[in-house]
Amino acid sequence: MQQTTAGAGATTVRVSPDGSLALVCNRTEGTISVFSVKNKRLTASGKLDLGQQSGPSGLIFSHDGKTALVSRNFDHQITALHINGTQIEIDKRPLTAGVAPYTMDITADGKLAAVSNMGRGNGDIDTVSLIDMTADPIRVVETVSVGLSPEGLKLSPDGKFLAVGAQNGTTKPPSSPFFHDHGQLVLFAVSGHSLKKITEVPIGRWSQGIAFTRDGKTILVENMVERNISVFRWDGQHLTEAAPLPMGAGPAAIGTAWP
């Protein structure tokens, strides 16, 4: 067992596809901690400084591990990192997706990435974007409206669907004109570089992470206020709600061993 220190506001940890590199987004500090991984041990290799106003939050690796993308929640950009071992160069060209990009995911084949754009939290509609990882340079190719504060986001294991959890004003006081007593799980079909909305269903309040089962037929959504996980059966067209899973505490992050 090993315990080590990253930076202030450590938010997202990702390991490279070959398992040799770990990157940690330090949201408050505005840095990325770099660790080499060998024999199940971490060795600190410095930090990348994106600036305290950047707010690095989400991170994904490209399929070959030579590139990573970092969402910058505070200054509304996405930064590409070029990787050679523990030597990492910050690309001078930022990507523009939407206001306050946050959670990120990538398809199993590494061709498309997705990012949730949380917005300013002031009641206006917010968005999600697709990123073409095969383009040179990598670029945003689609942005669509999804609801208020879409924090949770996950691509299906086969890359054909995108699930998004919109908080939908559930964190607002009941007196707010933007308050709702439930969030929304929204399902999109991914066709080429386009997103087509298929369906949406109500979920709990202050929703967080989303996960698909390995076969893509069940979707889990974490609800902080209800302290449970919503469970939905998914047949590619319809969502059928099953009994939620009680957690005893507010679930805030979820992951699987598969993409």
Order of alpha helices (4+ residues) and beta strands (2+ residues): beta-beta-beta-beta-beta-beta-beta-beta-beta-beta-beta-beta-beta-beta-beta-beta-beta-beta-beta-beta
